Amino acid sequence: MSVRKLAILGFAVLVALGPAMLAAQNTVSYSVVTEQRLLNPEPHNWLMYRGNFSGWGYSPLEQITPANVKKLVPMWTFSTGVTEGHQSPPIVNNGVMFVTTPQQQVFALNAKTGDLLWRYKKDLPEDLTQLHPTNRGVALWGDRVYLATVDAHVIALDALTGKVIWDTTVDDYKKGYYFTAPRAASSASAATSPPSTSPTASRPGRRTRFPGPASPVTTRGPATPGRPAASRSGSPRTMIPSST
């Protein structure tokens, strides 16, 4: 067989196997997130906003020090395609990194290589006025990824594929309600089924709590008379209780 025919044959094989090879490279096993792991997160993971339920916001890892930090160099970059402000901490679970952006996108990345595993983007209503057009990350539970959106939805995604498992409207965005982050998921009742559409605290400017001992999702809305809308200190913002 001539060299030319061998080259053509080799190219054809690469074209045929290319997608499969790429898929194999991007395949990352996923570790189920349990309540025990959330209560005692592994040092190399970042399973929730601020790292743990205490809200420390720093890593216990000791490999990077003031003495060697200047030696750090970029290993990979990833463009989200969004130019608005990004406030989402990377949520990392054993090699899988989840990043959210304004416009309600979720990216699942191979944390080692930066390769895209999957992408989800919610279609937002055309008449939505985004009072705070950002997102502060996802919550993890089991094999699901939870996203709270600026049009007052809570969405459960399959952590391996990004497929929507359920999408529930919590309140009416036309009344000014919106979400920026599900703080953390920590109960099976909250994680295995959609939250109730009648939350226990749904007044404007109040925190909405779904079933479970520690699964708050902060919702925001217009302030009511005699009641501050929100505290500006801390991130994410803490709702100020009514004086009445």
Contacts in CASP RR format, 6 or more apart in sequence:
PFRMAT RR
TARGET T0000
AUTHOR 0000-0000-0000
METHOD contacts of the structure
MODEL  1
MSVRKLAILGFAVLVALGPAMLAAQNTVSYSVVTEQRLLNPEPHNWLMYR
GNFSGWGYSPLEQITPANVKKLVPMWTFSTGVTEGHQSPPIVNNGVMFVT
TPQQQVFALNAKTGDLLWRYKKDLPEDLTQLHPTNRGVALWGDRVYLATV
DAHVIALDALTGKVIWDTTVDDYKKGYYFTAPRAASSASAATSPPSTSPT
ASRPGRRTRFPGPASPVTTRGPATPGRPAASRSGSPRTMIPSST
1 9 0 8 1.000
25 113 0 8 1.000
25 115 0 8 1.000
26 110 0 8 1.000
26 115 0 8 1.000
26 116 0 8 1.000
26 117 0 8 1.000
28 95 0 8 1.000
28 96 0 8 1.000
28 110 0 8 1.000
28 117 0 8 1.000
29 94 0 8 1.000
30 93 0 8 1.000
30 94 0 8 1.000
30 96 0 8 1.000
30 143 0 8 1.000
30 159 0 8 1.000
30 160 0 8 1.000
31 93 0 8 1.000
31 94 0 8 1.000
32 142 0 8 1.000
32 143 0 8 1.000
33 47 0 8 1.000
33 93 0 8 1.000
33 140 0 8 1.000
33 141 0 8 1.000
33 142 0 8 1.000
33 143 0 8 1.000
34 142 0 8 1.000
35 186 0 8 1.000
35 187 0 8 1.000
37 45 0 8 1.000
37 47 0 8 1.000
38 47 0 8 1.000
38 48 0 8 1.000
38 52 0 8 1.000
38 53 0 8 1.000
38 184 0 8 1.000
38 185 0 8 1.000
38 186 0 8 1.000
39 53 0 8 1.000
41 47 0 8 1.000
41 48 0 8 1.000
41 51 0 8 1.000
41 52 0 8 1.000
42 94 0 8 1.000
43 59 0 8 1.000
43 60 0 8 1.000
43 61 0 8 1.000
44 61 0 8 1.000
44 94 0 8 1.000
45 92 0 8 1.000
45 93 0 8 1.000
45 94 0 8 1.000
46 59 0 8 1.000
46 89 0 8 1.000
46 90 0 8 1.000
46 91 0 8 1.000
46 92 0 8 1.000
47 91 0 8 1.000
47 92 0 8 1.000
47 93 0 8 1.000
47 140 0 8 1.000
48 91 0 8 1.000
48 139 0 8 1.000
48 140 0 8 1.000
48 183 0 8 1.000
48 184 0 8 1.000
49 55 0 8 1.000
49 89 0 8 1.000
49 91 0 8 1.000
49 136 0 8 1.000
49 137 0 8 1.000
49 139 0 8 1.000
49 181 0 8 1.000
49 183 0 8 1.000
49 184 0 8 1.000
49 236 0 8 1.000
50 56 0 8 1.000
50 57 0 8 1.000
50 89 0 8 1.000
51 57 0 8 1.000
51 89 0 8 1.000
53 184 0 8 1.000
53 186 0 8 1.000
53 214 0 8 1.000
64 72 0 8 1.000
76 113 0 8 1.000
76 114 0 8 1.000
78 99 0 8 1.000
78 107 0 8 1.000
78 109 0 8 1.000
78 114 0 8 1.000
78 116 0 8 1.000
80 86 0 8 1.000
80 99 0 8 1.000
80 101 0 8 1.000
80 105 0 8 1.000
80 107 0 8 1.000
81 101 0 8 1.000
82 101 0 8 1.000
82 102 0 8 1.000
82 103 0 8 1.000
82 105 0 8 1.000
84 101 0 8 1.000
84 102 0 8 1.000
84 103 0 8 1.000
84 133 0 8 1.000
84 134 0 8 1.000
85 102 0 8 1.000
85 134 0 8 1.000
86 101 0 8 1.000
86 102 0 8 1.000
86 134 0 8 1.000
87 134 0 8 1.000
87 135 0 8 1.000
87 136 0 8 1.000
87 180 0 8 1.000
87 235 0 8 1.000
88 99 0 8 1.000
88 100 0 8 1.000
88 101 0 8 1.000
88 135 0 8 1.000
88 136 0 8 1.000
88 137 0 8 1.000
89 136 0 8 1.000
89 137 0 8 1.000
90 97 0 8 1.000
90 98 0 8 1.000
90 99 0 8 1.000
90 111 0 8 1.000
91 97 0 8 1.000
91 98 0 8 1.000
91 99 0 8 1.000
91 137 0 8 1.000
91 138 0 8 1.000
91 140 0 8 1.000
92 98 0 8 1.000
92 111 0 8 1.000
93 140 0 8 1.000
93 159 0 8 1.000
95 110 0 8 1.000
95 111 0 8 1.000
95 112 0 8 1.000
96 108 0 8 1.000
96 109 0 8 1.000
96 110 0 8 1.000
96 111 0 8 1.000
96 117 0 8 1.000
96 159 0 8 1.000
97 108 0 8 1.000
97 109 0 8 1.000
97 110 0 8 1.000
97 111 0 8 1.000
97 114 0 8 1.000
98 106 0 8 1.000
98 107 0 8 1.000
98 108 0 8 1.000
98 109 0 8 1.000
98 137 0 8 1.000
98 138 0 8 1.000
98 140 0 8 1.000
98 145 0 8 1.000
99 106 0 8 1.000
99 107 0 8 1.000
99 109 0 8 1.000
99 137 0 8 1.000
100 106 0 8 1.000
100 107 0 8 1.000
100 135 0 8 1.000
100 136 0 8 1.000
100 137 0 8 1.000
100 138 0 8 1.000
100 147 0 8 1.000
101 107 0 8 1.000
101 135 0 8 1.000
102 133 0 8 1.000
102 134 0 8 1.000
102 135 0 8 1.000
103 121 0 8 1.000
103 124 0 8 1.000
103 133 0 8 1.000
104 121 0 8 1.000
104 122 0 8 1.000
104 124 0 8 1.000
104 135 0 8 1.000
104 147 0 8 1.000
104 149 0 8 1.000
104 150 0 8 1.000
105 119 0 8 1.000
105 120 0 8 1.000
105 121 0 8 1.000
105 122 0 8 1.000
106 119 0 8 1.000
106 120 0 8 1.000
106 121 0 8 1.000
106 138 0 8 1.000
106 145 0 8 1.000
106 147 0 8 1.000
106 157 0 8 1.000
106 162 0 8 1.000
107 116 0 8 1.000
107 118 0 8 1.000
107 119 0 8 1.000
108 116 0 8 1.000
108 117 0 8 1.000
108 118 0 8 1.000
108 119 0 8 1.000
108 145 0 8 1.000
108 159 0 8 1.000
108 162 0 8 1.000
109 115 0 8 1.000
109 116 0 8 1.000
109 117 0 8 1.000
110 117 0 8 1.000
118 161 0 8 1.000
118 162 0 8 1.000
120 147 0 8 1.000
120 157 0 8 1.000
120 162 0 8 1.000
120 164 0 8 1.000
122 147 0 8 1.000
122 149 0 8 1.000
122 151 0 8 1.000
122 153 0 8 1.000
122 155 0 8 1.000
124 130 0 8 1.000
124 149 0 8 1.000
124 150 0 8 1.000
124 151 0 8 1.000
125 151 0 8 1.000
125 173 0 8 1.000
127 174 0 8 1.000
128 150 0 8 1.000
128 151 0 8 1.000
128 173 0 8 1.000
129 176 0 8 1.000
130 150 0 8 1.000
130 178 0 8 1.000
131 176 0 8 1.000
131 178 0 8 1.000
131 220 0 8 1.000
131 221 0 8 1.000
132 150 0 8 1.000
132 178 0 8 1.000
132 180 0 8 1.000
132 220 0 8 1.000
133 150 0 8 1.000
134 180 0 8 1.000
135 147 0 8 1.000
135 148 0 8 1.000
135 149 0 8 1.000
135 150 0 8 1.000
135 180 0 8 1.000
135 181 0 8 1.000
136 180 0 8 1.000
136 181 0 8 1.000
136 235 0 8 1.000
136 236 0 8 1.000
137 147 0 8 1.000
137 181 0 8 1.000
137 182 0 8 1.000
138 145 0 8 1.000
138 146 0 8 1.000
138 147 0 8 1.000
138 182 0 8 1.000
139 145 0 8 1.000
139 146 0 8 1.000
139 182 0 8 1.000
139 183 0 8 1.000
139 184 0 8 1.000
139 185 0 8 1.000
140 146 0 8 1.000
140 159 0 8 1.000
140 185 0 8 1.000
141 185 0 8 1.000
141 186 0 8 1.000
141 190 0 8 1.000
141 191 0 8 1.000
142 159 0 8 1.000
142 191 0 8 1.000
143 158 0 8 1.000
143 159 0 8 1.000
143 160 0 8 1.000
144 156 0 8 1.000
144 157 0 8 1.000
144 158 0 8 1.000
144 159 0 8 1.000
144 165 0 8 1.000
144 191 0 8 1.000
145 156 0 8 1.000
145 157 0 8 1.000
145 158 0 8 1.000
145 159 0 8 1.000
145 162 0 8 1.000
146 154 0 8 1.000
146 155 0 8 1.000
146 156 0 8 1.000
146 157 0 8 1.000
146 182 0 8 1.000
146 185 0 8 1.000
146 191 0 8 1.000
147 154 0 8 1.000
147 155 0 8 1.000
147 157 0 8 1.000
147 182 0 8 1.000
148 154 0 8 1.000
148 155 0 8 1.000
148 179 0 8 1.000
148 180 0 8 1.000
148 181 0 8 1.000
148 182 0 8 1.000
148 217 0 8 1.000
149 155 0 8 1.000
149 178 0 8 1.000
149 179 0 8 1.000
150 173 0 8 1.000
150 178 0 8 1.000
150 179 0 8 1.000
150 180 0 8 1.000
151 173 0 8 1.000
151 178 0 8 1.000
152 169 0 8 1.000
152 170 0 8 1.000
152 171 0 8 1.000
152 172 0 8 1.000
152 173 0 8 1.000
152 177 0 8 1.000
152 178 0 8 1.000
152 179 0 8 1.000
152 219 0 8 1.000
153 167 0 8 1.000
153 168 0 8 1.000
153 169 0 8 1.000
153 170 0 8 1.000
153 179 0 8 1.000
154 167 0 8 1.000
154 168 0 8 1.000
154 170 0 8 1.000
154 179 0 8 1.000
154 182 0 8 1.000
154 194 0 8 1.000
154 195 0 8 1.000
154 210 0 8 1.000
154 217 0 8 1.000
155 164 0 8 1.000
155 166 0 8 1.000
155 167 0 8 1.000
155 168 0 8 1.000
156 164 0 8 1.000
156 165 0 8 1.000
156 166 0 8 1.000
156 167 0 8 1.000
156 191 0 8 1.000
156 194 0 8 1.000
157 163 0 8 1.000
157 164 0 8 1.000
157 165 0 8 1.000
158 164 0 8 1.000
158 165 0 8 1.000
166 193 0 8 1.000
166 194 0 8 1.000
167 194 0 8 1.000
168 194 0 8 1.000
168 195 0 8 1.000
168 197 0 8 1.000
169 197 0 8 1.000
170 177 0 8 1.000
170 179 0 8 1.000
170 195 0 8 1.000
170 197 0 8 1.000
170 199 0 8 1.000
170 208 0 8 1.000
170 217 0 8 1.000
170 219 0 8 1.000
171 177 0 8 1.000
171 199 0 8 1.000
171 202 0 8 1.000
171 208 0 8 1.000
171 219 0 8 1.000
175 204 0 8 1.000
175 221 0 8 1.000
175 222 0 8 1.000
176 204 0 8 1.000
176 220 0 8 1.000
176 221 0 8 1.000
176 222 0 8 1.000
177 204 0 8 1.000
177 219 0 8 1.000
177 220 0 8 1.000
177 221 0 8 1.000
178 219 0 8 1.000
178 220 0 8 1.000
178 221 0 8 1.000
179 217 0 8 1.000
179 218 0 8 1.000
179 219 0 8 1.000
179 220 0 8 1.000
180 218 0 8 1.000
180 220 0 8 1.000
180 236 0 8 1.000
181 217 0 8 1.000
181 218 0 8 1.000
181 236 0 8 1.000
182 215 0 8 1.000
182 217 0 8 1.000
183 215 0 8 1.000
183 216 0 8 1.000
183 217 0 8 1.000
183 218 0 8 1.000
183 236 0 8 1.000
184 214 0 8 1.000
184 215 0 8 1.000
185 191 0 8 1.000
185 215 0 8 1.000
186 212 0 8 1.000
186 213 0 8 1.000
186 214 0 8 1.000
186 215 0 8 1.000
187 211 0 8 1.000
187 212 0 8 1.000
187 213 0 8 1.000
187 214 0 8 1.000
187 215 0 8 1.000
189 211 0 8 1.000
189 212 0 8 1.000
190 210 0 8 1.000
190 211 0 8 1.000
190 212 0 8 1.000
190 215 0 8 1.000
191 215 0 8 1.000
195 210 0 8 1.000
195 211 0 8 1.000
195 217 0 8 1.000
196 210 0 8 1.000
196 211 0 8 1.000
199 208 0 8 1.000
199 209 0 8 1.000
199 210 0 8 1.000
199 219 0 8 1.000
200 208 0 8 1.000
200 209 0 8 1.000
201 207 0 8 1.000
201 208 0 8 1.000
201 209 0 8 1.000
202 208 0 8 1.000
202 219 0 8 1.000
203 224 0 8 1.000
204 221 0 8 1.000
204 222 0 8 1.000
204 223 0 8 1.000
204 224 0 8 1.000
205 219 0 8 1.000
205 220 0 8 1.000
205 221 0 8 1.000
205 222 0 8 1.000
205 223 0 8 1.000
205 224 0 8 1.000
205 227 0 8 1.000
205 229 0 8 1.000
205 230 0 8 1.000
205 239 0 8 1.000
206 219 0 8 1.000
206 239 0 8 1.000
207 216 0 8 1.000
207 217 0 8 1.000
207 218 0 8 1.000
207 219 0 8 1.000
207 239 0 8 1.000
208 216 0 8 1.000
208 217 0 8 1.000
208 218 0 8 1.000
208 219 0 8 1.000
209 215 0 8 1.000
209 216 0 8 1.000
209 217 0 8 1.000
210 216 0 8 1.000
210 217 0 8 1.000
218 236 0 8 1.000
218 237 0 8 1.000
218 238 0 8 1.000
218 239 0 8 1.000
220 229 0 8 1.000
220 230 0 8 1.000
220 237 0 8 1.000
220 239 0 8 1.000
221 229 0 8 1.000
222 229 0 8 1.000
223 229 0 8 1.000
226 242 0 8 1.000
226 243 0 8 1.000
227 240 0 8 1.000
227 242 0 8 1.000
227 243 0 8 1.000
228 240 0 8 1.000
229 240 0 8 1.000
230 237 0 8 1.000
230 238 0 8 1.000
230 239 0 8 1.000
230 240 0 8 1.000
231 237 0 8 1.000
231 238 0 8 1.000
231 239 0 8 1.000
231 240 0 8 1.000
END
